[in-house]
Amino acid sequence: MLVISQLGCVRGERRLFSEISFEIGPHTLLEVRGPNGSGKTSLLRILCGLLHPAAGRVSWNGRDIHELGEEYRAHMAYLGHASAVKDELTAHENLRYSAATAGLAASTTDISTALDTIGLSGFQGIPCKTLSQGQRRRVAFARLYLCSARPLWILDEPFTALDAAALALTRNLLESHLRSGGMLVLTTHQEVEITSPHTQRIDLGI
């Protein structure tokens, strides 16, 4: 259970939001919406423990996420709006590096299967600098296939640069995660319907 209590965020001298509270349990999708500059990315980074809130508290199973540190991050997967793909590495090497950095035990077969599943069969050994933006985004999304055991997924604009086929694969992946008891927090400007047992929405900047 992720519990957010009276959360506030200030960047520079500007207050982005205040008194945000919600709870997310298994099978729950939380959609965060709002115009550019309303604090959507900042909220996600606070939920990941990458930023400290100006006020309030984020807790995981009753304990503050900053006290938990790596113990909390071991239950979470984060995908930012930038693909964070290294140009000089191949798709397979990128995924291997990401898995090692995140502390995931991913075999060569696991990585190959993840890339195949996301539609990159035949592109695994190609340097990512030669891939299209959509293919690079698929490389980033393949990380989630390696994080299936992590219950909390936090995604910032996950549908950017995806074509129709990749969008369908991504939607199926997210819906499967929710059906299996996972939790999903995401921001998006796009109208992509995700079927979820439980859906919550918050709008920032209104």
N, CA, C and O of each residue as an XYZ file, in Angstrom:
824
protein
N       0.835     -1.192      0.000
C       0.000      0.000      0.000
C       0.874      1.248      0.000
O       1.761      1.396      0.841
N       0.614      2.152     -0.961
C       1.307      3.437     -1.024
C       0.345      4.503     -0.518
O      -0.754      4.656     -1.051
N       0.754      5.237      0.507
C      -0.103      6.251      1.114
C       0.575      7.608      1.023
O       1.721      7.766      1.445
N      -0.132      8.583      0.474
C       0.366      9.936      0.317
C      -0.484     10.837      1.192
O      -1.707     10.856      1.058
N       0.149     11.584      2.087
C      -0.569     12.388      3.066
C      -0.171     13.853      2.975
O       0.978     14.208      3.239
N      -1.121     14.703      2.602
C      -0.963     16.167      2.630
C       0.312     16.625      1.935
O       1.064     17.443      2.466
N       0.543     16.096      0.756
C       1.790     16.346      0.042
C       1.791     17.738     -0.593
O       0.795     18.174     -1.170
N       2.920     18.418     -0.474
C       3.110     19.713     -1.116
C       4.445     19.766     -1.822
O       5.401     19.107     -1.413
N       4.511     20.563     -2.901
C       5.740     20.664     -3.688
C       5.983     22.113     -4.077
O       5.086     22.793     -4.574
N       7.197     22.573     -3.845
C       7.617     23.927     -4.231
C       8.890     23.800     -5.046
O       9.847     23.161     -4.610
N       8.911     24.409     -6.237
C      10.114     24.440     -7.067
C      10.497     25.893     -7.280
O       9.715     26.684     -7.806
N      11.730     26.239     -6.858
C      12.114     27.643     -6.872
C      11.276     28.382     -5.834
O      11.283     28.028     -4.655
N      10.564     29.399     -6.274
C       9.673     30.128     -5.378
C       8.207     29.870     -5.716
O       7.317     30.565     -5.228
N       7.969     28.872     -6.550
C       6.604     28.600     -7.010
C       6.057     27.328     -6.371
O       6.694     26.274     -6.403
N       4.873     27.448     -5.793
C       4.199     26.278     -5.238
C       3.444     25.579     -6.364
O       2.551     26.162     -6.979
N       3.811     24.322     -6.628
C       3.163     23.576     -7.705
C       1.861     22.942     -7.254
O       0.866     22.975     -7.978
N       1.863     22.365     -6.062
C       0.635     21.785     -5.522
C       0.777     21.671     -4.011
O       1.876     21.761     -3.464
N      -0.354     21.473     -3.353
C      -0.340     21.332     -1.892
C      -1.518     20.459     -1.462
O      -2.521     20.342     -2.166
N      -1.366     19.856     -0.294
C      -2.412     19.060      0.352
C      -2.964     17.959     -0.558
O      -4.173     17.742     -0.635
N      -2.043     17.267     -1.246
C      -2.427     16.125     -2.073
C      -2.392     14.867     -1.202
O      -1.375     14.560     -0.581
N      -3.512     14.148     -1.165
C      -3.585     12.913     -0.384
C      -4.304     11.832     -1.193
O      -5.320     12.099     -1.834
N      -3.775     10.630     -1.156
C      -4.442      9.491     -1.779
C      -3.774      8.206     -1.310
O      -2.685      8.226     -0.736
N      -4.447      7.092     -1.565
C      -3.917      5.771     -1.240
C      -4.022      4.888     -2.471
O      -5.001      4.956     -3.215
N      -3.002      4.055     -2.682
C      -3.004      3.131     -3.813
C      -2.729      1.729     -3.281
O      -1.720      1.479     -2.621
N      -3.650      0.828     -3.586
C      -3.484     -0.558     -3.195
C      -3.397     -1.452     -4.415
O      -3.344     -0.954     -5.539
N      -3.382     -2.765     -4.219
C      -3.309     -3.703     -5.337
C      -4.434     -3.486     -6.354
O      -5.544     -3.087     -6.000
N      -4.123     -3.755     -7.617
C      -5.082     -3.656     -8.735
C      -5.510     -2.212     -9.031
O      -6.530     -1.999     -9.686
N      -4.747     -1.223     -8.561
C      -5.191      0.168     -8.683
C      -4.345      0.960     -9.672
O      -3.115      0.903     -9.655
N      -5.033      1.696    -10.528
C      -4.417      2.642    -11.461
C      -4.695      4.052    -10.970
O      -5.843      4.403    -10.698
N      -3.650      4.860    -10.855
C      -3.799      6.277    -10.550
C      -3.320      7.078    -11.747
O      -2.148      7.007    -12.116
N      -4.223      7.844    -12.359
C      -3.873      8.725    -13.467
C      -3.671     10.134    -12.930
O      -4.545     10.682    -12.259
N      -2.517     10.714    -13.227
C      -2.204     12.079    -12.816
C      -2.283     12.965    -14.055
O      -1.543     12.762    -15.018
N      -3.176     13.941    -14.026
C      -3.357     14.810    -15.178
C      -3.144     16.257    -14.786
O      -3.145     16.606    -13.605
N      -2.960     17.092    -15.794
C      -2.761     18.515    -15.560
C      -1.950     19.122    -16.681
O      -1.261     18.404    -17.406
N      -2.018     20.447    -16.839
C      -1.257     21.114    -17.899
C       0.241     21.073    -17.632
O       0.676     20.763    -16.522
N       1.022     21.387    -18.655
C       2.469     21.479    -18.479
C       2.796     22.476    -17.375
O       2.210     23.556    -17.302
N       3.732     22.099    -16.523
C       4.141     22.981    -15.441
C       3.314     22.862    -14.184
O       3.538     23.596    -13.221
N       2.346     21.935    -14.175
C       1.476     21.811    -13.001
C       2.093     20.944    -11.902
O       1.590     20.908    -10.779
N       3.189     20.241    -12.231
C       3.875     19.464    -11.206
C       3.716     17.960    -11.326
O       4.004     17.227    -10.380
N       3.259     17.492    -12.486
C       3.041     16.048    -12.651
C       4.342     15.254    -12.484
O       4.395     14.289    -11.722
N       5.384     15.671    -13.202
C       6.661     14.959    -13.107
C       7.250     15.085    -11.711
O       7.815     14.125    -11.188
N       7.124     16.256    -11.103
C       7.624     16.440     -9.736
C       6.920     15.508     -8.769
O       7.554     14.945     -7.876
N       5.604     15.337     -8.939
C       4.872     14.424     -8.066
C       5.396     12.994     -8.217
O       5.600     12.298     -7.223
N       5.613     12.561     -9.453
C       6.122     11.209     -9.658
C       7.510     11.048     -9.054
O       7.814     10.013     -8.460
N       8.343     12.053     -9.199
C       9.693     11.957     -8.643
C       9.660     11.932     -7.114
O      10.517     11.311     -6.486
N       8.684     12.599     -6.520
C       8.512     12.509     -5.067
C       8.087     11.099     -4.679
O       8.581     10.545     -3.697
N       7.162     10.513     -5.457
C       6.711      9.160     -5.157
C       7.835      8.140     -5.299
O       7.834      7.109     -4.627
N       8.798      8.433     -6.177
C       9.952      7.541     -6.354
C      11.018      7.741     -5.285
O      11.933      6.928     -5.156
N      10.901      8.821     -4.522
C      11.921      9.134     -3.537
C      13.082      9.923     -4.095
O      14.106     10.083     -3.431
N      12.929     10.428     -5.333
C      13.999     11.197     -5.961
C      13.957     12.671     -5.556
O      14.961     13.373     -5.672
N      12.814     13.139     -5.086
C      12.663     14.494     -4.569
C      12.032     14.435     -3.188
O      11.240     13.538     -2.901
N      12.378     15.377     -2.341
C      11.726     15.504     -1.042
C      10.564     16.487     -1.174
O      10.732     17.545     -1.781
N       9.403     16.170     -0.629
C       8.289     17.113     -0.701
C       8.514     18.308      0.210
O       9.248     18.227      1.195
N       7.868     19.421     -0.133
C       7.930     20.593      0.742
C       7.097     20.368      1.996
O       7.356     20.963      3.042
N       6.104     19.512      1.879
C       5.248     19.185      3.020
C       4.659     17.802      2.780
O       4.582     17.329      1.646
N       4.248     17.167      3.868
C       3.571     15.891      3.739
C       4.508     14.694      3.789
O       5.701     14.826      4.065
N       3.944     13.529      3.518
C       4.671     12.281      3.711
C       4.218     11.233      2.697
O       3.038     11.144      2.356
N       5.176     10.445      2.226
C       4.882      9.294      1.371
C       5.327      8.047      2.124
O       6.479      7.945      2.546
N       4.401      7.093      2.290
C       4.752      5.895      3.041
C       4.401      4.651      2.246
O       3.440      4.628      1.478
N       5.206      3.618      2.452
C       5.003      2.315      1.815
C       4.804      1.295      2.920
O       5.705      1.043      3.719
N       3.618      0.711      2.957
C       3.268     -0.249      4.010
C       3.539      0.313      5.401
O       4.035     -0.378      6.290
N       3.192      1.603      5.560
C       3.253      2.234      6.870
C       4.563      2.874      7.247
O       4.668      3.461      8.325
N       5.587      2.781      6.381
C       6.889      3.362      6.702
C       7.281      4.414      5.654
O       7.003      4.255      4.466
N       7.914      5.466      6.107
C       8.339      6.540      5.213
C       9.306      6.001      4.158
O      10.230      5.253      4.479
N       9.087      6.385      2.897
C       9.910      5.817      1.819
C      11.370      6.249      1.936
O      12.260      5.523      1.491
N      11.631      7.409      2.522
C      13.023      7.851      2.654
C      13.736      7.084      3.762
O      14.955      6.919      3.715
N      12.995      6.618      4.749
C      13.581      5.750      5.766
C      13.877      4.365      5.185
O      14.874      3.733      5.532
N      12.992      3.906      4.295
C      13.170      2.585      3.682
C      14.302      2.563      2.663
O      15.017      1.566      2.556
N      14.475      3.650      1.914
C      15.554      3.740      0.933
C      15.494      2.645     -0.113
O      14.484      2.501     -0.802
N      16.561      1.873     -0.239
C      16.643      0.831     -1.252
C      15.604     -0.267     -1.049
O      15.186     -0.915     -2.008
N      15.196     -0.471      0.174
C      14.156     -1.473      0.444
C      12.866     -1.095     -0.276
O      12.172     -1.967     -0.800
N      12.540      0.196     -0.305
C      11.363      0.665     -1.043
C      11.582      0.556     -2.546
O      10.706      0.079     -3.268
N      12.733      0.990     -3.016
C      12.987      0.987     -4.460
C      13.008     -0.428     -5.046
O      12.798     -0.613     -6.245
N      13.260     -1.409     -4.204
C      13.231     -2.792     -4.677
C      11.816     -3.264     -5.001
O      11.635     -4.304     -5.634
N      10.818     -2.504     -4.568
C       9.420     -2.835     -4.865
C       8.855     -1.983     -6.005
O       7.672     -2.088     -6.328
N       9.684     -1.149     -6.607
C       9.192     -0.130     -7.529
C       9.949     -0.157     -8.850
O      11.133     -0.490     -8.891
N       9.251      0.199     -9.934
C       9.877      0.417    -11.242
C       9.464      1.805    -11.728
O       8.287      2.164    -11.675
N      10.432      2.574    -12.196
C      10.166      3.939    -12.654
C      10.635      4.089    -14.091
O      11.749      3.703    -14.442
N       9.757      4.663    -14.920
C      10.095      4.953    -16.309
C       9.778      6.415    -16.571
O       8.613      6.810    -16.567
N      10.820      7.228    -16.800
C      10.628      8.648    -17.026
C      10.173      8.943    -18.441
O      10.126      8.054    -19.291
N       9.833     10.220    -18.689
C       9.357     10.582    -20.031
C      10.486     10.528    -21.057
O      10.222     10.388    -22.251
N      11.737     10.637    -20.612
C      12.875     10.412    -21.504
C      13.209      8.927    -21.481
O      13.132      8.286    -20.432
N      13.580      8.376    -22.641
C      13.810      6.936    -22.727
C      15.032      6.476    -21.945
O      15.098      5.319    -21.530
N      16.020      7.381    -21.734
C      17.247      7.038    -20.997
C      17.944      5.835    -21.609
O      18.397      4.935    -20.902
N      18.024      5.833    -22.935
C      18.694      4.767    -23.673
C      20.062      5.278    -24.112
O      20.167      6.371    -24.668
N      21.099      4.503    -23.870
C      22.456      4.915    -24.221
C      22.717      4.607    -25.696
O      22.616      3.459    -26.130
N      23.055      5.650    -26.459
C      23.200      5.531    -27.912
C      24.237      4.503    -28.331
O      24.025      3.767    -29.295
N      25.359      4.443    -27.616
C      26.483      3.607    -28.052
C      26.264      2.126    -27.765
O      26.983      1.278    -28.293
N      25.276      1.813    -26.932
C      24.996      0.423    -26.583
C      23.898     -0.148    -27.473
O      23.066      0.592    -27.997
N      23.902     -1.452    -27.639
C      22.824     -2.106    -28.365
C      21.590     -2.189    -27.459
O      21.654     -1.891    -26.266
N      20.470     -2.601    -28.054
C      19.249     -2.764    -27.256
C      19.478     -3.778    -26.140
O      19.076     -3.554    -24.999
N      20.124     -4.892    -26.471
C      20.395     -5.927    -25.471
C      21.321     -5.409    -24.382
O      21.090     -5.663    -23.199
N      22.367     -4.684    -24.767
C      23.307     -4.137    -23.783
C      22.633     -3.092    -22.895
O      22.895     -3.037    -21.694
N      21.766     -2.266    -23.482
C      21.041     -1.278    -22.692
C      20.196     -1.945    -21.619
O      20.173     -1.506    -20.469
N      19.504     -3.008    -22.006
C      18.625     -3.673    -21.052
C      19.432     -4.389    -19.969
O      19.040     -4.410    -18.802
N      20.555     -4.971    -20.365
C      21.422     -5.630    -19.384
C      21.960     -4.608    -18.386
O      21.995     -4.868    -17.184
N      22.379     -3.445    -18.885
C      22.887     -2.380    -18.013
C      21.790     -1.881    -17.068
O      22.029     -1.702    -15.873
N      20.576     -1.654    -17.615
C      19.467     -1.171    -16.792
C      19.113     -2.171    -15.703
O      18.849     -1.786    -14.564
N      19.105     -3.456    -16.051
C      18.779     -4.491    -15.072
C      19.811     -4.518    -13.952
O      19.455     -4.615    -12.777
N      21.090     -4.434    -14.315
C      22.151     -4.452    -13.300
C      22.049     -3.241    -12.388
O      22.215     -3.362    -11.174
N      21.774     -2.069    -12.965
C      21.656     -0.839    -12.181
C      20.491     -0.910    -11.213
O      20.575     -0.403    -10.095
N      19.388     -1.547    -11.645
C      18.191     -1.640    -10.811
C      18.223     -2.823     -9.857
O      17.284     -3.026     -9.087
N      19.305     -3.609     -9.901
C      19.409     -4.752     -9.013
C      18.517     -5.911     -9.410
O      18.103     -6.698     -8.558
N      18.215     -6.023    -10.704
C      17.363     -7.101    -11.203
C      18.216     -8.279    -11.659
O      19.222     -8.100    -12.345
N      17.811     -9.471    -11.278
C      18.495    -10.681    -11.726
C      17.911    -11.090    -13.072
O      16.918    -11.816    -13.127
N      18.522    -10.628    -14.153
C      18.001    -10.879    -15.500
C      19.036    -11.633    -16.318
O      20.150    -11.148    -16.518
N      18.674    -12.803    -16.784
C      19.573    -13.602    -17.602
C      19.552    -13.108    -19.047
O      18.703    -12.301    -19.424
N      20.484    -13.595    -19.842
C      20.505    -13.257    -21.273
C      19.190    -13.652    -21.929
O      18.669    -12.925    -22.776
N      18.659    -14.801    -21.538
C      17.378    -15.257    -22.088
C      16.237    -14.331    -21.675
O      15.366    -14.011    -22.484
N      16.244    -13.905    -20.418
C      15.210    -12.972    -19.942
C      15.214    -11.686    -20.768
O      14.161    -11.192    -21.172
N      16.405    -11.156    -21.011
C      16.536     -9.903    -21.753
C      16.082    -10.088    -23.198
O      15.355     -9.252    -23.735
N      16.508    -11.176    -23.823
C      16.106    -11.440    -25.206
C      14.593    -11.613    -25.318
O      13.974    -11.118    -26.260
N      14.008    -12.310    -24.361
C      12.558    -12.513    -24.373
C      11.815    -11.197    -24.209
O      10.809    -10.965    -24.879
N      12.308    -10.325    -23.315
C      11.673     -9.018    -23.112
C      11.707     -8.184    -24.391
O      10.713     -7.556    -24.755
N      12.845     -8.182    -25.066
C      12.972     -7.405    -26.303
C      12.124     -8.003    -27.423
O      11.520     -7.265    -28.202
N      12.075     -9.318    -27.509
C      11.223     -9.968    -28.504
C       9.758     -9.623    -28.259
O       9.015     -9.324    -29.194
N       9.348     -9.667    -26.980
C       7.949     -9.439    -26.633
C       7.510     -8.030    -26.976
O       6.363     -7.818    -27.370
N       8.409     -7.058    -26.831
C       8.061     -5.668    -27.115
C       8.221     -5.329    -28.591
O       8.026     -4.180    -28.989
N       8.580     -6.332    -29.413
C       8.617     -6.135    -30.853
C       9.957     -5.723    -31.415
O      10.015     -5.071    -32.457
N      11.054     -6.096    -30.734
C      12.388     -5.710    -31.189
C      13.218     -6.909    -31.631
O      14.447     -6.839    -31.650
N      12.570     -7.987    -31.980
C      13.286     -9.133    -32.534
C      13.992     -8.711    -33.819
O      13.373     -8.130    -34.710
N      15.279     -9.003    -33.911
C      16.061     -8.591    -35.069
C      16.791     -7.276    -34.879
O      17.633     -6.908    -35.697
N      16.473     -6.555    -33.793
C      17.121     -5.261    -33.524
C      17.971     -5.307    -32.260
O      18.520     -4.286    -31.847
N      18.085     -6.480    -31.643
C      18.732     -6.562    -30.341
C      20.217     -6.210    -30.376
O      20.742     -5.659    -29.409
N      20.899     -6.522    -31.481
C      22.334     -6.288    -31.550
C      22.726     -5.023    -32.278
O      23.897     -4.831    -32.603
N      21.753     -4.148    -32.543
C      22.006     -2.911    -33.287
C      22.209     -1.762    -32.312
O      21.425     -1.623    -31.373
N      23.247     -0.922    -32.503
C      23.419      0.247    -31.624
C      22.165      1.113    -31.619
O      21.571      1.372    -32.666
N      21.777      1.550    -30.445
C      20.508      2.269    -30.313
C      20.501      3.623    -31.015
O      19.435      4.185    -31.267
N      21.690      4.156    -31.334
C      21.731      5.433    -32.050
C      21.150      5.308    -33.451
O      20.796      6.317    -34.060
N      21.045      4.095    -33.971
C      20.486      3.889    -35.308
C      18.988      3.577    -35.274
O      18.363      3.467    -36.328
N      18.408      3.435    -34.089
C      16.993      3.106    -33.967
C      16.135      4.370    -34.042
O      16.598      5.472    -33.751
N      14.882      4.185    -34.437
C      13.931      5.296    -34.452
C      13.544      5.652    -33.019
O      13.829      4.897    -32.089
N      12.895      6.805    -32.844
C      12.446      7.197    -31.510
C      11.466      6.178    -30.942
O      11.505      5.866    -29.752
N      10.584      5.657    -31.801
C       9.640      4.655    -31.340
C      10.319      3.375    -30.901
O       9.917      2.768    -29.908
N      11.352      2.953    -31.635
C      12.095      1.745    -31.254
C      12.875      1.963    -29.966
O      12.972      1.062    -29.132
N      13.427      3.149    -29.805
C      14.138      3.467    -28.558
C      13.177      3.434    -27.370
O      13.534      3.002    -26.274
N      11.956      3.899    -27.611
C      10.956      3.873    -26.544
C      10.601      2.436    -26.185
O      10.348      2.123    -25.022
N      10.583      1.565    -27.191
C      10.325      0.152    -26.930
C      11.444     -0.454    -26.080
O      11.182     -1.272    -25.198
N      12.685     -0.055    -26.344
C      13.803     -0.539    -25.517
C      13.569     -0.156    -24.062
O      13.770     -0.967    -23.158
N      13.145      1.080    -23.840
C      12.874      1.530    -22.474
C      11.757      0.710    -21.842
O      11.849      0.320    -20.678
N      10.706      0.450    -22.608
C       9.572     -0.288    -22.067
C       9.899     -1.747    -21.792
O       9.277     -2.371    -20.932
N      10.864     -2.294    -22.510
C      11.244     -3.687    -22.266
C      11.711     -3.890    -20.828
O      11.662     -5.007    -20.314
N      12.162     -2.824    -20.179
C      12.585     -2.930    -18.781
C      11.450     -3.421    -17.895
O      11.677     -4.151    -16.930
N      10.223     -3.015    -18.227
C       9.098     -3.393    -17.381
C       8.845     -4.897    -17.400
O       8.359     -5.461    -16.420
N       9.177     -5.548    -18.521
C       9.016     -6.999    -18.572
C       9.947     -7.695    -17.582
O       9.674     -8.809    -17.134
N      11.041     -7.028    -17.248
C      11.971     -7.580    -16.264
C      11.568     -7.234    -14.834
O      12.134     -7.756    -13.873
N      10.570     -6.337    -14.706
C      10.143     -5.855    -13.385
C       8.775     -6.383    -12.990
O       8.097     -5.791    -12.150
N       8.364     -7.494    -13.590
C       7.004     -7.986    -13.359
C       6.742     -8.311    -11.894
O       5.598     -8.253    -11.442
N       7.789     -8.652    -11.149
C       7.606     -8.997     -9.735
C       7.546     -7.764     -8.835
O       7.232     -7.881     -7.650
N       7.840     -6.599     -9.377
C       7.791     -5.375     -8.571
C       6.375     -4.807     -8.625
O       5.879     -4.511     -9.712
N       5.715     -4.647     -7.483
C       4.292     -4.306     -7.499
C       3.966     -2.888     -7.945
O       2.899     -2.662     -8.516
N       4.853     -1.925     -7.701
C       4.538     -0.525     -7.976
C       5.289     -0.034     -9.202
O       6.520      0.004     -9.213
N       4.538      0.346    -10.244
C       5.120      0.929    -11.449
C       4.723      2.396    -11.517
O       3.548      2.735    -11.375
N       5.710      3.271    -11.737
C       5.483      4.710    -11.836
C       6.008      5.169    -13.194
O       7.206      5.081    -13.461
N       5.114      5.657    -14.049
C       5.448      5.933    -15.447
C       5.076      7.363    -15.822
O       3.949      7.804    -15.595
N       6.033      8.077    -16.397
C       5.833      9.471    -16.798
C       5.682      9.537    -18.314
O       6.641      9.286    -19.044
N       4.483      9.873    -18.793
C       4.174      9.962    -20.220
C       4.622      8.703    -20.971
O       5.425      8.794    -21.900
N       4.116      7.543    -20.583
C       4.627      6.293    -21.159
C       4.286      6.077    -22.630
O       4.945      5.277    -23.294
N       3.274      6.767    -23.160
C       2.818      6.477    -24.516
C       3.448      7.367    -25.584
O       3.105      7.260    -26.761
N       4.363      8.241    -25.181
C       5.027      9.140    -26.125
C       5.831      8.348    -27.153
O       6.574      7.432    -26.800
N       5.676      8.709    -28.421
C       6.460      8.168    -29.544
C       6.145      6.709    -29.859
O       6.907      6.065    -30.581
N       5.043      6.170    -29.338
C       4.686      4.798    -29.638
C       3.726      4.745    -30.825
O       2.768      5.515    -30.889
N       3.990      3.827    -31.769
C       3.046      3.628    -32.857
C       1.897      2.748    -32.364
O       1.885      2.320    -31.210
N       0.935      2.482    -33.245
C      -0.271      1.758    -32.832
C       0.050      0.373    -32.287
O      -0.540     -0.056    -31.295
N       0.981     -0.330    -32.928
C       1.320     -1.682    -32.488
C       1.983     -1.655    -31.108
O       1.646     -2.457    -30.237
N       2.922     -0.734    -30.914
C       3.607     -0.627    -29.622
C       2.647     -0.166    -28.534
O       2.749     -0.591    -27.383
N       1.711      0.707    -28.905
C       0.721      1.182    -27.942
C      -0.151      0.032    -27.445
O      -0.456     -0.054    -26.256
N      -0.550     -0.847    -28.360
C      -1.359     -2.005    -27.972
C      -0.578     -2.938    -27.054
O      -1.117     -3.426    -26.061
N       0.691     -3.188    -27.379
C       1.529     -4.030    -26.531
C       1.675     -3.428    -25.134
O       1.593     -4.130    -24.126
N       1.891     -2.119    -25.099
C       2.085     -1.433    -23.827
C       0.820     -1.475    -22.989
O       0.873     -1.758    -21.792
N      -0.308     -1.197    -23.609
C      -1.576     -1.225    -22.878
C      -1.832     -2.624    -22.302
O      -2.257     -2.754    -21.155
N      -1.575     -3.656    -23.090
C      -1.768     -5.027    -22.601
C      -0.849     -5.337    -21.425
O      -1.249     -5.997    -20.466
N       0.391     -4.851    -21.511
C       1.350     -5.071    -20.427
C       0.864     -4.414    -19.133
O       0.912     -5.025    -18.065
N       0.397     -3.173    -19.234
C      -0.055     -2.444    -18.045
C      -1.315     -3.079    -17.465
O      -1.447     -3.193    -16.246
N      -2.233     -3.488    -18.323
C      -3.462     -4.117    -17.844
C      -3.167     -5.460    -17.176
O      -3.795     -5.812    -16.177
N      -2.218     -6.200    -17.726
C      -1.825     -7.474    -17.119
C      -1.226     -7.254    -15.740
O      -1.502     -8.013    -14.811
N      -0.410     -6.221    -15.605
C       0.196     -5.889    -14.315
C      -0.882     -5.573    -13.282
O      -0.792     -6.019    -12.138
N      -1.897     -4.810    -13.676
C      -2.975     -4.460    -12.755
C      -3.809     -5.687    -12.385
O      -4.172     -5.864    -11.223
N      -4.110     -6.526    -13.363
C      -4.908     -7.732    -13.081
C      -4.202     -8.656    -12.096
O      -4.846     -9.319    -11.282
N      -2.874     -8.695    -12.175
C      -2.112     -9.601    -11.309
C      -1.873     -9.027     -9.912
O      -1.172     -9.631     -9.100
N      -2.456     -7.865     -9.636
C      -2.339     -7.281     -8.298
C      -1.378     -6.124     -8.202
O      -1.143     -5.608     -7.109
N      -0.809     -5.698     -9.332
C       0.124     -4.582     -9.332
C      -0.555     -3.241     -9.137
O      -1.779     -3.128     -9.202
N       0.258     -2.234     -8.899
C      -0.190     -0.845     -8.754
C       0.498     -0.006     -9.823
O       1.671     -0.222    -10.129
N      -0.228      0.947    -10.387
C       0.296      1.733    -11.499
C      -0.055      3.195    -11.306
O      -1.218      3.550    -11.116
N       0.974      4.046    -11.359
C       0.792      5.493    -11.346
C       1.363      6.025    -12.652
O       2.501      5.715    -13.004
N       0.576      6.831    -13.377
C       1.097      7.353    -14.640
C       0.556      8.737    -14.934
O      -0.526      9.120    -14.487
N       1.342      9.473    -15.698
C       0.888     10.748    -16.272
C       0.765     10.545    -17.773
O       1.526      9.782    -18.369
N      -0.189     11.225    -18.376
C      -0.314     11.164    -19.834
C      -1.162     12.320    -20.339
O      -2.121     12.745    -19.695
N      -0.776     12.819    -21.518
C      -1.591     13.798    -22.225
C      -2.494     13.115    -23.242
O      -3.375     13.747    -23.824
N      -2.272     11.824    -23.451
C      -2.984     11.099    -24.496
C      -4.161     10.328    -23.922
O      -4.109      9.829    -22.798
N      -5.210     10.240    -24.705
C      -6.401      9.511    -24.278
C      -6.227      8.032    -24.613
O      -6.661      7.562    -25.665
N      -5.597      7.322    -23.714
C      -5.398      5.887    -23.870
C      -6.168      5.194    -22.759
O      -5.852      5.356    -21.580
N      -7.170      4.428    -23.133
C      -8.013      3.771    -22.137
C      -7.334      2.507    -21.627
O      -6.999      1.608    -22.398
N      -7.141      2.457    -20.322
C      -6.555      1.289    -19.674
C      -7.611      0.676    -18.771
O      -8.111      1.330    -17.855
N      -7.946     -0.569    -19.029
C      -8.936     -1.263    -18.210
C      -8.300     -1.654    -16.883
O      -7.266     -2.321    -16.844
N      -8.932     -1.228    -15.805
C      -8.369     -1.467    -14.479
C      -9.483     -1.819    -13.501
O     -10.576     -1.256    -13.582
N      -9.219     -2.750    -12.570
C     -10.231     -3.045    -11.549
C     -10.590     -1.821    -10.716
O     -11.739     -1.650    -10.311
N      -9.589     -0.966    -10.463
C      -9.820      0.249     -9.674
C      -9.027      1.391    -10.310
O      -7.825      1.261    -10.539
N      -9.692      2.500    -10.594
C      -9.032      3.659    -11.194
C      -9.292      4.902    -10.369
O     -10.429      5.190     -9.998
N      -8.220      5.640    -10.085
C      -8.321      6.931     -9.423
C      -7.694      7.980    -10.337
O      -6.818      7.672    -11.144
N      -8.154      9.222    -10.198
C      -7.592     10.311    -11.001
C      -7.406     11.542    -10.128
O      -8.251     11.867     -9.294
N      -6.291     12.214    -10.334
C      -6.101     13.519     -9.713
C      -5.685     14.499    -10.804
O      -4.937     14.154    -11.719
N      -6.182     15.719    -10.689
C      -5.875     16.784    -11.652
C      -5.115     17.881    -10.926
O      -5.608     18.453     -9.954
N      -3.914     18.170    -11.403
C      -3.090     19.229    -10.819
C      -3.273     20.513    -11.614
O      -3.570     20.484    -12.809
N      -3.094     21.624    -10.942
C      -3.115     22.902    -11.654
C      -4.482     23.403    -11.997
O      -4.613     24.268    -12.863
N      -5.536     22.885    -11.339
C      -6.895     23.386    -11.596
C      -7.540     23.830    -10.302
O      -8.685     24.283    -10.307
